[in-house]
Amino acid sequence: MTESASCDVCVVGAGPAGLSAACTLADKGLSVVVVGKGRGGSRPAVCGETLSPSVSDVLVDLGLDRTFANLQLRAVSGFRSTWGSSHATWRPVSMMSRGGGWHLDRQAFERVLTDHATNKGIRHFDGAVEQIVRAGNRWRITGRAFVRPIVAHVVVNAAGRQGATPAARTRRVAIDKLISCMATIPNRDGDRDDTVMIDAVEAGWLYSARISDRWRVLMFFTDGDLLTARTEMQLVRHLQAVLQNAPCVSHTVSAQELGEAHGIKVVPCATLFGIDAQEDSWISCGDAAQTFDPLSSMGIAEAMGDAVDAAKSLASCLGGDGAALARHEIRRRRRFLEYLRRRLAYYAAESRWPNASFWSRRRNPMDIERFVSKFQGDARSVTGRPEESNLRRVDSPT
């Protein structure tokens, strides 16, 4: 077991958002400790993620653009979908100004971020946090990976959807009830197609992508209260039935192949927004502050971008700019509002099932009105003026 440390900032979460925040804070001269289990060393993440081209801007900011290029991730070759029509449409990357992004090797990507943080002298405790409590004007972070508690002036919560600890989650508003039923399936011999396949169906939408030469992933996105299947066998049969109405995805995965899937996982994917992502010397960023519909392909790139923005704002605040964090909060809310508008447009483009619950729920402009109304009278509202924070840098505790 490694002995713990005192620091200016403790970042809880060793994923892309946490490591991006930590590197940015270290560049600003702050002492940083990262706590949390990362994927950089041991366990692979097989989930068929794609990385948006917008991540390039964040990687340049972090000084990782050349290192990322050396990973030589497989580029998405295009998108084939039935969305708004039963006829499949093909969208090649040549029609996209920044390309289609990449099929993500999450383990290799996080290893790059972890090495980058290590080279900056950032200490990383690879273990779960058990408790975070306020002790005077410091935070006290404990876990089984530390001999003594970590003591920090500020906590950055970048621990994803689950939050830093069960008792310390940012209060969040759920915009929907989206879940994913995810199956990993042996890839067909000779299949090297890097096209992303998407089909809209009455109860949601299907996604399929090649993970590697050996594996392909299939995901069915629907609302949790609309899924009646509970056992793995019921899930397989349900997905096989859905697959019959999915011409693009069924081109790559058959009902028989789905029956040979290596387990089916149900994963929460709801759009969430943190109402109080900042409080005193606690700042949430990335998926701990807000999450996005997988259809938007914003997940990792947006989480990293939000983390970098939050870290820069925190450093400015500690340096004496009392309104820096409030300006970040206004930007965060505006970005999410713009996302909600795009989300409405995405789902409004599919009109084949006007009375289906899944689709009618997502074509309601009131989602946007409800979001804006959450901040009525708040000085950090979507249109409000930034308020001052009294958070300032102090010497690291000893």
Buried (B, 14 or more C-beta within 10 A) or exposed (E): EEEBBBBBBBBBBBBBBBBBBBBBBBBBEBBBBBBBBBBBEEEEBBBBBBBBBBBBBBBEBBEBBEBBEEBEBBBBBBBBBBBBEEEBEEBEBEEBEEEBBBBBBBBBBBBBBBBBBBEBEBBBBBBBBEEBEEEEEBBBBBBEBBEEBBBBBBBBBBBBBEBBBEEBBBEBEEBBBBBBBBBBBEBBEEEEBBBBBBBBBBBBBBBBBBBEEEBBBBBBBBBEEBBEBEEBEEBBBBBBEBBEBBBBBBBBBBBEBBBEBEEBEBBBBBBBBBEEBBEEBBBBBBBBBBBBBBBBBBBBBBBBBBBBBBBBBBBBBBEEBBBBBBBBBBBBBEBBBEBBEBBBEBBBEBEBBEEBBBBEBBBEEEBBEEBBEEBEEBEBBBEBEBBEBEBEBEEBBE
